[in-house]
Structure formats: structure tokens, C-alpha cells
Amino acid sequence: MYCEHCGSQIFNGGHYCSNCGAPAPKPYTDKPIQNGNQQYPNQQYPNQQQVAYPRPIVIKRPTPPPSPSYTGLVIATFSMSIASLVFCWVPILDSCLIIASAILIIISSIKVKRSKFQWMLWTAWGINALNLFINIFTLL
């Protein structure tokens, strides 16, 4: 019989392992089980030594940082172009808002490649172009 804890052999029906001191496993009986067709209920082969496998090593890979979201920049660009259209009757303020929204549109177009807010950029381009034409015709 072998120790279930360290695997050393226990001689002469000992009750404890002489190597590690663990209690000896219960001996198998040679009586067949009446309800089943296996001779040994706990193991397929009674004299086979139990092998203790080490725990697998789990390597945790670091998660990549989340990609930055530029939705705030797109919304600010859209709002700036709407504000420049609203204040088109004030020429100096309107010119400053047109320039600022054009700069924001260019930066947003570079940063945001594919987004669900891509339509806002195209709308901001259109509003800015419309506002520029209104501004040019009011100054003439």
C-alpha cells in the first residue's frame, strides 16, 4: 500500500506513513460490489500509485489600455459649428467661431477614423461651409 500524501510505500499494514506521518489509506477489499460490475470501487487498478500533479502556472497578460474616445471632441466640434451659425449676425464673433470650428473639425477628422459620430463631423463641415458663404455675402 502507498501513502496518498507523499507516495512512499507503507509496509506491514501500518496505520501511518513512516516518511511523512500521514494516516494510511484504508485497504481495499477483494469482495466485489453487489450492485455494480467493478471489483474495486474507488480505482480501476488498486495497486496503482496516485500521482500528484502540480498546479498549472497561470500567466496573466496585461490588458491593453482602452483606446481613447474622442466623442467629446466631435460633440464640441458640432456644437461650435452650430454656435457659429447662430451668431452669424455678429461678424467678428462669427469669424472667430468659423475659424475655431474649422480647426476643431480638422483635428476631429484626423483623430476620429471610424465612429458612430462620424455623421456629426460631416454635418459640421456642411454647417461651417454654409456659414462661411453667409458670412461672405453679408460682408459684400
N, C-alpha and C positions, 0 to 999 in steps of 0.2 A: 504494500500500500504506500502511496506517496502523499506528502504534505500538500494541501491545497494552497498554502501560503507561499512557501519557498521552493517546493518541488523536490525536496530531498526525501529519501526513502525512510519509511518508518518500519522498524523490524519488530518481530515477535508480538504483533498485536498491541503495540504501545498506545497509550491514550493521548500522548503528547509528542510533538516533534522534538527530536534531540538537537536539531540545528537552530530552530527559531522559537520553540516553545509554544507554538500554536496547537490548539486541540486537534487531534487526529480525526479524519472524516470517518463517518460510520461505514462499517464494512458492507459490501454488497451480499445479498442473499442469492443463493442459486435457485431459489424457488421461482418458477415462472408466475407471472401475473395472470390471474384468472380471467379478467375481463379483456386483456389485450394480448397481442401475439408477440410482444417483445420480452426477452428474458430478463433484461436489465432495464429498469425504468428510467434511471437518470442519465445513462450514457449508452451509446451504441456499443462501445468496447470498454469493458470495466477496467482493464489494466493499462489503458492509455493515460499518459500523464497530461494534466491540464497545462496548457501553455498560456502564460500571461503576456499579452501583447501590450507594448507601451501605447500611451495615448497619442493620437496623431498630432503633429505640430500644425497649428493653425496660423497662417501668416495673414495678418490683416493689412490689406493695401490701403494706403491713404486715399480718401475720396478726393477727387479733384475739386477745386473751388468752383462755386457756381459761376456761370457766365454772367457778366453784368447785364442788367436790364436797363435799356435806355427808353423805357416808356415815358418816364417823366420828361425827358428831353424832347420827345416827339410831341407830347401834350403841350409843353411850353412853347414849342415852335408853332404849333397850330393856334394856340391862344394869342401869340404875338402877332400872327398874320391877321387874325380876326380883329384884334385891337387896332392894327394899322388901318384896316378897312373902316372901322367905326369912327376913328379920328381923322378921316381923310379931309375934313373941312378945316383942320388946323395944319397949314402947310409945313411948318418947321417940325412939329411933333410927328406928323405923318412921315416926313422924310427920314427922321431918326428911327421910327418904328419899321419902316420898309428896309432900311439898311440892317438893323438889328435882326429882323426876322429872316432876311436873306442869308445872313451869316449863320444863324441857327439852323436854317434849312440845309445849308451846305454841310455843316458839322453833323447834323442828324442823318443826312443821306450817306455820309461816309461811315458813321458808326452803326447804323441800323441797316443790315443787309436784308434780312427776311424777318418780318414781324407781322403780327396781326394788326398793327397800327400803321402799316405802310400806306394805307389809303389817306391817312392824315397828312403824310408828307406830300403826296401828290396834290391834295386839296390845298395845302399851304402854298405850294408852288403856284397853283392857279389863282388863289386869292392875292398873293403877292404880285403876280403879273397884272391882274385886273386893277389892283390898287396903284401900281406904277403908271398904267395908262390913264387912270382917273387923275392922278397927280400931275402928269404931263399936260393933259388937256385943260386942267384948271389953271395951270400956270401960264398957258398961252392966252 
